[in-house]
Amino acid sequence: MFSNEKEKFFHTELVRYGVDYQRAAKVAKILVSEMSEQLLTDEEIRLAEDVCREWLGKHKRLSSIFREY
């Protein structure tokens, strides 16, 4: 998968589970860059962690709802 395809995939998945469009776009770029944590700014690290945590929480919630049905 090419990096622009990966970026679209990450962005789509984040938005699909309710992450803000702009924040999802920024984090998708960070994830695709595959940069070492040491090369990312504190703000980029914090944003990626927050957005991924948000995605995980919403993903788990929706998965549990669908398992009930």
C-alpha positions in Angstrom: 0.0 0.0 0.0 1.4 3.4 -1.0 1.7 6.1 1.7 -1.1 8.2 0.2 -3.4 5.1 0.3 -2.3 4.4 3.9 -3.0 8.0 4.9 -6.5 7.9 3.3 -7.1 4.6 5.1 -6.1 5.9 8.5 -8.0 9.1 8.0 -11.1 7.3 7.0 -11.0 4.9 9.9 -10.5 7.7 12.4 -13.3 9.8 11.0 -15.5 6.7 10.7 -15.4 6.3 14.5 -16.1 9.9 15.3 -12.7 11.6 15.4 -12.8 15.2 14.2 -11.9 15.5 10.5 -9.0 17.9 10.9 -7.5 16.1 13.8 -7.8 12.8 12.0 -6.0 14.3 8.9 -3.1 15.4 11.1 -2.8 12.1 12.8 -3.0 10.1 9.6 0.0 12.1 8.3 1.9 11.4 11.5 1.1 7.7 11.4 2.1 7.4 7.7 5.4 9.3 8.3 6.6 6.5 10.5 8.9 8.9 12.2 10.6 8.0 15.4 9.0 9.4 18.5 12.2 11.3 19.1 11.7 13.3 15.8 8.1 14.2 16.6 7.2 17.4 18.6 5.6 17.0 22.0 2.4 18.4 20.4 2.4 15.8 17.6 2.9 13.0 20.1 0.1 14.3 22.4 -2.2 14.7 19.4 -1.5 11.2 18.1 -2.0 9.7 21.5 -5.2 11.6 22.2 -6.7 10.8 18.8 -5.7 7.1 18.9 -7.1 6.8 22.5 -10.4 8.5 21.3 -10.6 6.1 18.3 -10.0 3.1 20.5 -12.6 4.0 23.0 -15.2 4.6 20.3 -14.2 1.5 18.5 -14.6 -0.7 21.6 -17.9 0.9 22.4 -19.4 0.3 19.0 -18.0 -3.3 18.9 -19.6 -4.1 22.2 -22.9 -2.7 21.0 -22.9 -4.8 17.9 -22.0 -7.9 19.9 -25.2 -7.5 21.9 -27.3 -7.8 18.7 
